[in-house]
Amino acid sequence: MTRPSWAPEGIDLDRPSASRVYDYFVGGMHNFEIDRQLARMIEQFTPNVAETMRANRDLLRRCVRYLTDAGIDQFLDLGSGIPTVGNVHEVAQARNPEAKVVYVDIDPVAVAHSQAILADNPLAQVVHADVADPAAILADPAVTKLIDFSRPVAVLLLGVLHFVPDDADPAGAVARLLEGCAYGSYVAITHATADGQPPEVLEAQKLSGRTSTEIVLRSRAEIATYFLDWTLVDPGLVHLPLWRPDNAADVGEHPERSGAYGGLARKD
């Protein structure tokens, strides 16, 4: 296989990558046939998985547009995956070319691809770190260089906290990430849920326990606690398609089939 410019040396192109599988599901071009084969296998167990991932990515775009229009010009995106197909820096910098973005991901494959993609963008960098280790994230040179926590910042936790097990204290990790944020900052969270999901989806979720990235489904009430005492922006914590859709047709008849909740809150 000819190695494209965005695939750094050292990345095994003969093994599927979770980050590239996600990229495929959301319509990206940073994936290979080996990734697409795995994606098709996953779809056999969870037919709505691509719909869920696209709903999450669509919410990200709407959220970043909202934040940029609200004057936010610095973003900390945790669990970012490969920053492609309308990701944070693309959306934010289209509205404000001076917007700064730091991506954080635990997957070394995602980080390596991100470094190649962002090589010519001095206002967007990537950090290899675990969302469950806020101290390491906040002390990283890329974060301290681009993010000024004395000014409002947007902390994005989209589709990542359901990969943090209870014994890693996801609520505590979020609280530590947010405690130093200036007033006027925002936090966005999306999280997979068992609420309203059919039995076959819950059975398929159990398969994730066989991998290193088991998904923990949490209730709306549990997810709501991650926002601390920050003020939820209308419409609150809702199924992904219901969060400020561009038009009513985007919601569909069954928004709960997105299998996740999403919300945005402001520190007042």
C-alpha positions, 0 to 999 in steps of 0.5 A, spaced: 500 500 500 502 506 498 502 511 504 499 517 503 502 524 506 497 524 512 499 517 515 506 518 518 511 513 518 510 508 524 503 507 523 501 500 521 497 500 515 495 493 515 491 493 522 485 497 523 485 503 528 479 505 532 480 512 530 480 511 523 474 506 523 470 512 527 473 517 521 470 512 516 463 512 520 463 520 519 464 520 512 472 522 513 477 520 508 483 518 513 481 511 513 483 504 509 480 498 507 482 494 513 478 500 517 472 499 513 472 492 513 472 492 521 466 498 520 462 493 516 462 488 521 461 493 527 454 495 523 452 488 523 451 488 530 449 495 531 446 497 525 445 505 527 452 506 530 454 510 524 447 514 525 450 515 532 457 517 530 454 522 525 449 525 530 455 526 535 459 529 529 453 534 527 452 536 534 460 538 534 459 542 528 453 546 531 456 547 538 462 550 535 459 555 531 454 557 537 461 558 541 465 561 536 459 566 535 458 567 542 466 570 542 469 563 544 476 563 541 480 557 544 478 550 545 480 544 548 477 538 545 478 531 549 477 525 546 478 528 539 480 522 534 483 524 528 481 532 526 478 531 520 471 532 516 469 538 519 472 538 526 473 543 531 479 547 528 476 547 521 469 550 523 472 555 528 477 558 524 472 558 518 469 563 523 475 566 526 481 565 523 485 566 530 481 561 534 486 556 537 485 549 538 488 543 542 486 536 541 487 531 546 487 523 545 489 517 548 490 513 542 497 514 539 494 512 532 490 518 532 495 523 535 500 521 530 495 522 524 493 528 527 500 531 528 501 530 520 494 533 519 495 539 523 503 540 521 501 547 517 496 549 522 500 553 528 494 555 532 492 547 532 496 542 536 495 535 539 496 532 545 497 525 547 494 524 554 488 520 558 482 524 559 482 521 566 488 525 568 487 532 568 493 534 571 497 531 565 493 535 560 493 542 563 500 541 564 502 539 557 506 545 553 501 545 547 496 546 552 499 552 556 502 555 549 495 555 546 490 556 552 489 562 556 485 559 562 484 566 565 480 567 559 473 564 557 475 557 554 470 551 551 472 544 554 469 539 549 468 532 552 464 529 546 463 522 545 469 520 550 466 520 557 463 513 556 470 510 555 472 512 562 470 507 567 467 508 574 473 506 577 477 512 574 472 517 577 470 521 570 466 526 574 472 527 578 476 528 572 471 533 569 471 537 575 478 538 575 478 540 568 473 545 569 475 548 576 480 553 573 476 555 567 474 563 567 467 565 568 464 565 561 467 558 559 463 553 556 463 545 557 460 541 552 458 533 553 455 528 549 455 521 552 452 514 550 446 512 554 441 506 555 435 510 556 430 508 551 435 503 547 432 497 544 434 490 547 439 488 541 443 495 542 444 493 549 446 486 548 451 489 542 454 494 547 456 488 551 461 486 546 465 492 547 467 489 554 471 484 550 476 490 547 480 495 551 475 501 549 469 498 553 463 503 553 459 505 559 452 507 558 450 512 563 443 515 565 441 522 563 441 523 571 448 521 571 450 525 565 447 531 568 452 531 574 458 532 570 456 539 568 457 541 575 453 547 577 454 551 570 448 553 567 445 549 561 444 552 555 437 551 552 435 546 550 439 543 556 441 536 556 437 532 550 438 527 545 443 529 540 439 531 534 434 535 539 440 540 540 439 546 536 438 542 530 439 547 523 432 545 521 426 540 524 427 535 518 434 533 521 431 531 528 427 525 525 421 521 528 426 518 533 431 522 536 432 517 541 435 512 536 442 516 537 443 513 543 446 519 546 445 525 550 448 532 549 448 539 552 452 545 553 453 549 559 456 556 561 460 558 567 456 564 570 
